[in-house]
Amino acid sequence: MPNPGLPRYGFAGDEYIFVQVGHDMDLNINFQIQATCKAIMAEGIPGMLEAYPANTSYLVHYNPDEIEPDVLLKKIQKIGVRSEEFVPFDSRLIEIPILYNDPWSIECAKAFASNHQDPSVTNIEYVARINRMTVSEFIMAQTGLQYFMTMFRFLPGTQCFFPMVERSKAFSCPTYVVPRQWTPDRILNMGGVFIGITAHDRQPGGYQLLGRSPAPVYDAERRLVDLKESILLNPGDRIKLRSIEMDEYKALRASVEAGEYRFKIIKQTFEPLRYFEDRENYLRSLEERLRDV
Amino acid sequence: MFEVLSGGAQTTVQDMGRSGRYRYAICPSGAQDNFSFRVGNILLKNSENAAALEMTVIGPRMRVQEDTVIAFTGADLAPKINGEEVDLWKTIRVKAGDIISFGQLRSGCRSYLCVAGGVDVPLVFGSRSTGTLNKIGGYKGRKLEKSDVIKTFKPEFPLHEIEGRSLPRKYIPSFLTEAKLRIIPGGYDYRLTEESFTEFFRTTWTVALNSNRVAYYLNGPKLGFKPAKQPFGAGSNPSNVVDIAYPIGSIQVPGGEHPVLLLNDGVTGGGFAIIGTVVRADLDIAAQLKPGDRIVFESIGIQEALEIRKEKADKISAIKDITDYPF
C-alpha cells in the first residue's frame, strides 16, 4: 500500500539523510528498505559512508566534504525507486534454541518487580495471559513463527526481529512500565510485536523476559566460528526459535564454553513475491531444510 | 607514560571516533569537542586522530613517568604542573616525576590532555575511543581510575621541536554558558503541533544534571504532538514511532518532555520521533556546555549548514598553516 507523501527525504544535520518510507511496520516496507540500503552500499558512491536500515525508515551517513548533499540525495531517490520492485535476496535461516521461562529471566524480573505491570507472575506467564494463551500454547505459537531481522539498534549487536505473520495473528505485549537497569545476556525478550536477544550482560532494557539462549548472538571476542564477525545475524536474515529443556540447555552451554557450538544455519534465497502470495506454505517450504542440517 | 593518581569525574581516552559501523549499532564515540581535540594534536605535530584524554568538569591527578610534551585544550580546568598553573592551547615539556593536576573549572565542560605521539590503547573497530555506554575501546572500556597506567606512542618528532608551540589568541574559542545551536528540522518534526514547533525555537533550554556523553537532557516547557492514530509497531505515546536509526546530534522529545540531544556515545536507534538534527560543528559548542547552561536552537537549511561546516574547516586549515603543521 503506497503511503501518501512518502518516502520523505530530508537532511538531518550536515552529515545524514533521513528517509521515512512508511508509517506502520510492514514487511512490504522493510524489504524495500533492505534492498535500498544494500544497493546504496553496493553503488560505491564517493563520500557515502554507510546506509543504516531501520524498520520503516533508513539513515544514510555521508561526508559532505566529498559529495554535494543534493547530489547524494538525488542518487538515493533513484535507488529508492528502483528498489520498489521486489527482487529475491539472500537470507539465512538460523535456528536458535531457547530455554523458555528460564531461572535467569525469573531472577531478573524479581529484581525489577516494582518496574512491572504484574510482578505476581513471571514475564512469560504475563505475556501468554494477555494474549489469551497458556504458557505452553504461547511457546508453541512463537516457535511456529519465523522472525525477520529488520535492524540493529541500541547497543552493538542488538538486533530487532519482526514476526512473519499477518498483522491480525501477531501477538504482542507492552514493555515494562519502568525500564530495567540491567538484563542478563542471551535473553529472548519481547516488546510490542518485536523480539530481540540481549547481546550484552547487564544491558539496560524494557522488553518482557521470555527465555534464554545457551549461545550468544554477539561476541566481541569472536570465540565461536559462527561469530567470527562478532555478530551472528544481519538485517534480512530470519530466525526460528526452538524450545529446549534444561538438560539440553546445559549440554549446549558446555559446547559453547568449549568454543565448539555451531548454530543451525541455512543459506537461502528469499522471494518476497512468493512470500506475499502464500505466506504460510512458502515459509514452511523454507523451513523444511532445517531438519536436514 | 602516566600513572593515574585519581581519575577525576570522567576521564576517558578519545580520538575522532569509529565510523562506518553505525548500522551494527556501534556508536562513533570520540572527542565531543572535535575542534579543541584536533588543535591539541596539531600543536603537538601529532596525527590529527592521535588519542588523547578527555576530562570532564573535575580533572584527574597524574604522575608523569617519562619525559614528554603535552598540551591542554578545550575547557579551562586550571591545569597545573607540580602545583604551578600552566597555559592552555600551548605545548609544554614535562619530566618524569612531574605531577599533573587541575583546579576549579573556569569555563566550558570538557578539556583535552593531548600528548606527543598520542595515547596507546588498542584499536577497537578502527578507533581508540572509549564508549561509555557500550563499554568498548579506550582504556579497558571505561573511564580512568586510580592506579591505571596510560602508555603513549613514541612521538614522531624530537621533543625540543614540539615544545613551546602555542595557538594564536584569535583562534582560541571562548566557551559561554549560553549557546546557540543550529539545527536542520526534519525526521518527524511534522508530528509536533505547530505551537510546539514554534515554542521549541523560542525557548531557552537548560542542560539537565543527568547529561553526559550519551545525551544531553534539556529542561523547559512541555511540547505537544498532533493527535494521530499510533502506527502499527510503534509505542503508545504520541512521541513514539516505529524504531528508527538516530543521527548523532538528533533531538527527540520522549513523552513531550525534556528534549534529548543525542551525542557520540548514544544509543544508535529506538522508538522516539526525532524532530531535527544539530549540525556537526555546533556539537563542539554543545560539548562545552555543562548542567545548568542554556541552549537556544536556530532553524537552518542545508546550505547554511554547509557554510558553518566550511567555516570550521577553514579555521582548522588556517591553524595548520600558522603552526607549520607537517601533515
Interface residues (C-beta under 8 A of the other chain):
Chain A: G10 F11 A12 G13 D14 E15 Y16 F18 Q20 G22 H23 D24 M25 D26 C37 L49 E50 A51 Y52 P53 A54 N55 T56 S57 Y58 L59 H61 P64 D65 P69 D70 M151 F152 R153 F154 L155 P156 G157 T158 C160 F162 R167 P174 T175 G192 V193 F194 H200 A220 I231
Chain B: S19 G20 R21 Y22 R23 Y24 A25 I26 V124 L133 N134 K135 I136 I183 I184 G186 G187 Y188 P231 F232 G233 A234 G235 S236 V241 V242 D243 I244 A245 Y246 P247 I248 G249 S250 V267 T268 G269 G270 I274 G276 T277 V278 V279 R280 A281 G301 I302 A305 L306 I308 R309 A313
